[in-house]
Amino acid sequence: MPLDWEGLRTFALVCQAGNMSAAARELGINQTTVARRIARLEEWVGYSVLHRDGRAVTPTARAQALLQTALQMQETVSGLLVGDPQTDQDTNQISGIVRLTGVDAILQDCVAPHMASLHRQYPGIALELIGANRNLSLPQRETDIAIRLARPETGAFHIRRLGCLEYGVFCNPNGLPLEALDPTKLPWIDLDEFFADKPEQKWLADHFPDRKTIGYANRGSIMVSMMAGHACCALLPLCVGARIDGLTLLDGYHPVGREVWLLTHQDKRHLPPVRAVADWLVDVLLNGEFISRL
């Protein structure tokens, strides 16, 4: 019986996505076709490959080795497609719109300031930056590349952990001398309660449990604006606070950072514009001063 590569690829995507409907969207087919491919694969190998718990699916114990083989084959094929865009074709010939989504702080302060270098290297590429708290979907083609501050639990895309987004305790002195900048006594501007479970916010709660909070916001840029005109503190990404004149980074505090992950769509990863932007992002993000290598 010939190798059922189509079934293996579908099996791998189902396991990565966590359910058949998400895998179907990723493959651009309907869920019935996905189920038929899985059934044909099970007939080919002679045992069940998926355990179903409601809509969620996981590989059976017996199929674990098969999944690893399928993932390795998938990576090998992707590797054959993904080369160096600079050697595959002239960089002047690489063109197209590439959509990148991520948190505002990284896009605004770590990516956007380097746009000129991308344009010099790839003048035919137009980069669309989409800052959003909502995670735009790669499988649903809402974006080509995504920068996330946590590893996604499911999804059929290529994932790379880049580094750690560094944070610091910043203060607006508003005329106070340096020795008077005591974060245990000054009021604070905080992220709203939606972010209470994030690592940096847990660090803040542990180290300053009795702080007086006088304002809340859902974005670092808004927090900075709220700090104007009075002496107060805020926990901010370094890429946000360090760019604001008048804010002082307080020494002696080492907040927990956030892991930065780069996600690219499996089906678009090999496209020259997407590959070029992904490589450029790795370079500008890790060669800056705000994201440290892990």
C-alpha positions in Angstrom: 0.0 0.0 0.0 1.5 3.4 -1.0 2.4 6.0 1.7 -0.7 8.0 2.7 1.1 11.4 2.9 -2.2 13.3 2.6 -3.6 11.4 5.6 -0.4 11.9 7.6 -0.4 15.7 6.9 -4.0 15.9 7.9 -3.4 13.9 11.1 -0.5 16.2 12.1 -2.6 19.3 11.5 -5.5 17.9 13.5 -3.3 17.2 16.4 -1.6 20.7 16.2 -5.0 22.5 15.9 -6.7 20.4 18.6 -9.9 19.8 16.7 -11.1 18.8 13.2 -12.9 22.0 12.4 -9.8 24.2 12.9 -7.7 21.7 10.8 -10.3 21.9 8.1 -10.1 25.7 8.0 -6.3 25.4 7.9 -6.4 23.0 4.9 -9.2 24.9 3.1 -11.5 21.8 3.1 -14.6 20.8 4.9 -14.7 18.8 8.1 -16.2 15.7 6.4 -13.1 15.5 4.1 -10.8 15.7 7.2 -12.7 12.9 8.9 -12.5 10.8 5.7 -8.8 11.3 5.4 -8.3 10.3 9.1 -10.5 7.2 8.5 -8.4 6.2 5.5 -5.2 6.7 7.5 -6.5 4.5 10.3 -7.3 1.8 7.7 -3.8 2.2 6.3 -2.0 1.8 9.7 -4.5 -0.6 11.2 -5.4 1.2 14.5 -7.1 4.3 15.8 -5.0 7.4 15.7 -7.2 9.9 17.5 -8.9 10.0 20.9 -12.0 12.2 20.9 -13.3 14.2 23.9 -16.2 16.2 22.6 -14.8 18.5 19.9 -11.2 18.2 21.2 -9.0 15.5 19.8 -5.6 14.1 20.8 -3.4 11.4 19.4 -3.9 7.9 20.9 -1.0 6.4 22.8 -0.3 4.0 19.9 -0.3 6.9 17.5 2.3 9.0 19.3 5.2 7.6 17.2 3.2 8.1 14.1 2.5 11.8 15.0 6.3 12.4 15.5 7.0 10.9 12.1 4.3 13.0 10.5 5.6 16.2 12.1 9.2 15.4 11.0 8.0 14.8 7.5 6.1 18.1 7.6 9.2 19.9 8.9 11.3 18.3 6.2 9.0 19.4 3.4 8.7 22.9 4.9 12.5 23.0 5.1 12.8 22.2 1.4 10.5 25.1 0.6 12.0 27.6 3.1 15.3 28.8 1.9 17.1 32.1 2.1 15.0 34.6 0.1 18.1 36.6 -0.6 19.7 33.7 -2.5 16.5 32.4 -4.1 15.8 35.6 -6.0 16.9 39.2 -6.2 15.6 41.1 -3.2 14.3 43.8 -5.5 12.0 41.2 -7.0 10.4 40.1 -3.7 7.2 42.0 -3.4 3.8 41.9 -1.7 1.8 43.0 1.4 2.7 41.1 4.6 0.3 41.5 7.5 1.9 41.4 11.0 -0.2 41.5 14.2 1.1 41.9 17.8 0.8 43.8 21.0 1.1 47.6 20.5 4.3 47.9 22.6 6.3 45.6 20.4 4.9 46.8 17.1 5.2 50.5 17.9 8.4 50.6 19.8 10.4 47.6 18.6 9.3 47.0 15.0 8.0 50.3 13.5 11.2 52.3 14.1 13.1 49.8 11.9 10.8 50.1 8.9 13.4 51.9 6.9 15.9 49.0 7.1 13.2 46.6 5.7 12.4 49.0 2.8 16.1 49.3 2.0 16.5 45.6 1.8 13.2 44.7 0.2 11.8 47.8 -1.5 8.9 45.8 -3.0 7.5 44.7 0.4 4.7 46.7 2.1 4.4 45.8 5.8 1.0 46.2 7.4 1.2 46.4 11.2 -2.0 45.5 13.2 -1.8 46.4 16.9 -4.5 44.6 18.8 -5.3 43.1 22.2 -7.3 40.4 20.3 -5.2 37.6 18.9 -6.0 37.8 15.1 -6.2 34.3 13.6 -3.5 32.9 11.4 -5.7 29.9 10.3 -8.5 32.2 9.2 -6.1 34.3 7.1 -6.5 37.5 9.2 -2.7 37.9 9.4 0.4 36.3 7.9 2.7 36.6 10.9 1.9 37.1 14.6 4.0 38.1 17.6 2.6 36.7 20.8 3.5 37.0 24.5 2.6 33.4 25.2 2.9 30.2 23.4 -0.4 29.2 21.8 -1.9 25.9 23.0 -3.2 24.9 19.7 -2.9 25.9 16.0 -1.3 24.6 12.9 1.5 27.1 12.4 5.3 27.4 12.7 6.3 28.6 16.1 9.6 30.1 17.3 10.4 31.4 20.7 12.4 34.6 20.2 13.3 36.0 23.6 12.0 37.8 26.7 10.3 41.2 26.7 11.9 43.1 29.6 10.0 45.2 32.1 10.9 47.9 34.5 9.5 50.1 37.3 9.2 53.6 35.9 8.4 56.8 37.8 7.4 60.3 36.7 9.3 62.5 39.2 7.3 65.6 38.4 9.9 67.7 40.2 10.7 65.4 43.1 14.4 64.7 43.8 15.7 61.2 43.0 15.9 60.2 46.6 12.2 60.8 47.0 11.1 58.4 44.3 9.8 55.6 46.6 7.4 53.3 44.8 6.1 52.0 48.1 4.8 55.6 48.8 4.0 57.1 45.4 0.7 56.3 43.6 0.5 53.9 40.7 -1.0 53.6 37.2 -1.8 49.9 36.6 -3.0 47.7 33.8 -6.7 46.8 34.2 -7.8 43.6 36.0 -8.0 41.7 32.7 -4.2 41.3 32.9 -4.1 40.3 36.5 -3.0 36.7 35.7 0.0 37.8 33.6 3.5 37.1 35.0 4.5 40.8 35.2 1.3 41.7 37.0 1.7 38.9 39.5 5.3 40.1 40.2 3.8 43.6 40.8 1.2 42.2 43.2 3.9 40.3 45.1 6.4 43.1 45.4 4.0 46.0 45.9 0.8 44.5 47.4 -0.2 47.7 49.3 0.4 50.2 46.4 -2.2 52.9 45.9 -3.6 52.7 42.3 -5.1 55.9 41.0 -5.7 54.8 37.4 -6.1 51.8 35.2 -5.6 51.3 31.4 -5.4 48.4 29.0 -2.3 49.6 27.0 1.1 50.8 28.1 0.9 53.9 25.8 -2.3 55.0 27.6 -0.7 54.4 31.0 2.2 56.6 30.1 -0.2 59.4 29.1 -2.0 59.0 32.4 1.3 59.5 34.3 1.7 63.0 33.0 1.4 65.9 35.5 1.9 64.1 38.8 4.5 62.0 40.6 3.6 58.3 40.2 4.9 54.9 39.1 4.0 52.2 36.6 5.3 48.8 35.6 6.0 49.2 31.8 7.9 47.3 29.1 11.3 48.8 28.7 10.5 49.5 25.1 7.7 51.8 26.2 9.1 53.5 29.3 12.6 54.1 27.9 11.3 56.1 25.0 9.4 58.6 27.1 11.3 61.8 28.1 10.8 62.6 31.8 10.3 59.0 33.0 12.9 57.5 35.4 13.7 53.8 35.4 14.2 52.9 39.1 17.2 50.7 39.9 17.1 47.6 42.0 13.9 46.1 40.6 13.9 43.1 38.3 10.3 42.4 37.1 9.4 39.1 35.4 9.4 39.5 31.7 7.2 38.0 29.0 8.2 35.3 26.5 8.0 36.6 22.9 6.9 34.0 20.2 6.9 34.4 16.5 4.2 32.6 14.6 3.9 32.1 10.8 1.2 30.5 8.8 2.2 27.0 7.7 0.9 27.5 4.2 2.5 30.9 3.8 5.8 30.3 5.5 7.5 29.5 2.2 6.3 32.6 0.4 9.3 34.9 -0.2 7.7 38.1 1.2 6.6 36.3 4.4 10.0 34.6 4.8 11.8 37.9 4.3 9.8 39.7 6.9 10.0 36.9 9.4 13.8 36.8 9.1 14.0 40.6 9.3 11.8 40.5 12.5 14.1 38.1 14.2 17.1 40.3 13.4 15.6 43.6 14.6 13.9 42.2 17.7 16.8 40.3 19.0 19.4 42.9 18.1 17.6 45.6 20.0 17.8 46.5 23.7 14.3 45.6 24.8 14.0 41.9 24.1 16.7 39.6 25.5 17.7 36.3 24.1 16.6 33.2 26.0 
